[in-house]
Amino acid sequence: MVGGERILDRLVGIMTAALGAPPLLVANNPDAPTWRPDLRVVEDPRPGTGPLGGIYAAVMEAPAPVVCVAWDMPFVSQGLIAELAARLEGYDAIVPESGGPRGVEPLCAGYGPACRTAISGSLDDGDLRAVGFHQRITIGILPLADVRRFGDPELLFFNVNTAEDLARAEDLWRRLGSSP
């Protein structure tokens, strides 16, 4: 919970508004179907492969290109999701620049059908990096200047992995709510 709402519920609302349909939930937890009974839940077809396995599950299950967002990112915006979807045409994947250590944020990006084979190849090679398959496909980059139109990249791509992250997210949420 951040700002009195589950991160998952917030992302479902944002993604539904941005893309016109509810998202697919990729989760290996046996209780996942109870988290949001209105969502279709799929497990990783190749468990134990981390975030790349989750992206792979989404591109394998989706009938069309997908925008994937890690469901621990409380500050992703509807505008960013819509922009990623709009820019997918002409690329196998569209990845936003992040300003972070990897330079891009693959856990909030758009992926097309060609990513199925590319990710499978990376998984077969034991490369579990979420960017490891990028050399096998045509990548479009959403420039940092464009990402900033939707918010501060550090905030947009902030994810909650620990209790400390959750406390920081709640603090950020309170500060954002009180500022213009």
Buried (B, 14 or more C-beta within 10 A) or exposed (E): BBBEEBBBEBBBEBBBEBBEEBBBBBBBEEEBEEBBEEBEBBBBBBEEBEBBBBBBBBBBBBEEBBBBBBBBBBBBBBBBBBBBBEBBEEBBBBBBBBBEEBEBBBBBBBBBBBBBBBBBEBBEEEBBEBBBBBEBBEBBBBEBEBBEEBBEBEBBBBBBEEEEBBEBBBEBBEEBEEEE
